[in-house]
Each structure stands twice: as structure tokens, then as C-alpha cells.
Amino acid sequence: MERKRGEAIALYERLLQNIKENACELEDYPRQFCLIANNYAINLALSERYQDALELAEQGRQICAKYGISDFLPNFFATQAECQFFLGEREKSIGLYIQAGCLMDAVGDKHNLKILRKELRERLGMELPI
């Protein structure tokens, strides 16, 4: 599994670099960036590369805010929350989990909201206040 994840990370890294270099002026660049960055950040976090995942999720969050893309925003917050937790930043993690949960609730993403609630309960002993 780790070998496959490593291959996926290398592929996402190449894709993201290629898009940055060759597609940054296309109108769908922000959405492409966010799609790849979301999956890349998740895999970085699963490989315990928390600081890298945190930074990439922040870049994705900023692109979402700048271009008004909401599809990936809850996932970027959730990835950041998980990374902050594993980096020992409890308070930051709590705030990010709550933001992710509110966004997931707002867009009706019941599947990921259920996962997020479980993570928040197991990791931080809290219930989502929504």
C-alpha cells in the first residue's frame, strides 16, 4: 500500500507542477489545481507528511477563496485539521474541524460530515456543534 501511495504522490506532484507551468492562464486552472491539490494533500497526510500536506491544503484554500471555488474548500479545511492534530496543535485543529464541518453541513456533504464527526470525537473527544 505504501508503495502505491508513494507512486500516487509522485504522480500528483508531477501533475501539479505541470499545471502550474503550462495551464496557469487557462480559465479552468483554479479548479484543476484544487482537484489535484486536494488528492495530493490527502495522500501526503496519509503518508504522515503533515507539514507538506498542511501547506498544500493552505494553497488550495487560498485558490478556493480567490476564485470562488467552494467544491474543495471543506476538504482543504478537514485536511488541515487532521494535520494540525497530528502536529500537536489541538486548538488549531479544533477550529479547522469546526469550519470543515460547517461547510460540509452547508453543502449537504453527509458522507464526509459523518467521517469528520467520527474523527473529531475519536481524536479530540468532542462533538461537532452543528
N, C-alpha and C positions, 0 to 999 in steps of 0.2 A: 504494500500500500504506500509506504513512504517513497519508494522509487517512482511510482506513478504520480504521486503528489509533486515530487521534485521535477518530473517531466512537465507536469501541468504548470508549475510555477515558471519554469524556463520558457514555456510557450507563451504564457501571459506576459511575461517580461518583454519578449520579442514583439508580440502584438502591440503592446502599449508603446514601445519605443517606435515601432513602425508608424503607428497612427500619429504620434507626436511629430514625427519628422515629415510625414508625407500627406497627412489628411487634416492638419490643423486648420486649414482655411475652408474646409468643406462645411456646409451648413449642418450636417448631422454629426460633426466631430464631437460635440459635448456628450451626446447620447452614446456614441461608440466608446468614448473614453470611459464614461461611467459604467457601461456594461462590462468592459474588460477589467477596469479597476475594482469593481465590486467583487468579481470572482477571484481576481488576483489577491486582493486583501484578505478574503476569507481563507484562501489556501495558505497564505503567509501565516495567518493566525493559527491555523490548524497545524502548521509546522513549527509553532512556538517562536516565530519570528515576529514577536508582538510589536516592537518598535517600528519595524518596516511596515507592518500591516496598519498600525495606527497612523503613520504618516501618509500612506497611500489613501486610507479612508478619509483623512482630512482633506487631501487634494480633491477627492471625489465629492466630498461635501461642499467644498468651495465652488466646484464646477456646477453642481446642482443649484446652489444659491445664485450664482452669477447668471446662469442661463434658464432658470425657472424649470428645472427638471426635478420632478418630485418622485418619480418611479423608484429611484435607487436611494433616496435620502434616508428612509428608515433603516435600510440595511447598513449604510455607512455609519449611522449612529450606533447600531447594535454591534457592529464590528469594533468600533472604538470603545464601547462599553466593556466588551469582553477583554480587549487588550489592556485597558486600564485596570481591570480587575486583576489580571494575571501579572501586571507590573506593580501591583500593590497599592494602587491609587483608588481606594474604596469610594471616597466621596465623589470623585470624578466619574467613576463607574456608575454609581447610583444615578447621578444626574443624566448621564447619557442613556442608561437603560430606560429611564422615565421618558426622555424625549423620544427615543425609538418607539416605545410602547404607545405613546400618544399619537405619533404619526401613523403607526400600523393600525391603530384603532380608527383613526380619522379616514384612512383609505380602505378600511374593511379587510385588511390582511389578517384574517383569523388564524390561518395556519402558522405564520411566523410570530404572531402575537402569543399564541399558545406556547411556542418554543421559548420565546423571550420571558414569559411569565415563569416558566419552569426554571430557566437559568437564574433569574433574579431570586427566586425562592431558594434554590439549592445553593447558590454561591453567596448570597448576601442575606439570606433569611428574611426577605421582605416580600410583600405583595405589591403588585402594581396598583397605584392609587386611582385607577380608572376602571 
